[in-house]
């Protein structure tokens, strides 16, 4: 068994209202120095060693992310 992490975030050109709300709240918390926040999704998968990189790409591209508006990164741990 192997552990795989897939992180999904909105593409830079896509408006991120939740990230903007977090940036707005930082001032109220007196936290300076953060100019941008992009929110996303984090998936942890336990997979058999037989699962190929191509299969993981297809899984991420069709089920976990919307490739029109999101980028994703797959990491085998």
Long-range contacts (C-beta under 8 A, 24 or more apart in sequence): 1-46, 1-47, 1-48, 1-49, 2-46, 2-47, 2-48, 2-49, 2-51, 2-76, 2-77, 3-44, 3-45, 3-46, 3-47, 3-76, 3-77, 4-44, 4-45, 4-46, 4-47, 4-51, 4-56, 4-74, 4-75, 4-76, 4-77, 5-42, 5-43, 5-44, 5-45, 5-74, 5-75, 5-77, 6-42, 6-43, 6-45, 6-56, 6-59, 6-60, 6-64, 6-65, 6-72, 6-73, 6-74, 6-75, 7-40, 7-41, 7-42, 7-43, 7-72, 7-73, 7-75, 8-40, 8-41, 8-42, 8-43, 8-60, 8-64, 8-65, 8-70, 8-71, 8-72, 9-38, 9-39, 9-40, 9-41, 9-70, 9-71, 9-72, 10-38, 10-39, 10-40, 10-69, 10-70, 10-71, 11-69, 11-70, 11-71, 12-38, 14-69, 14-70, 40-70, 41-65
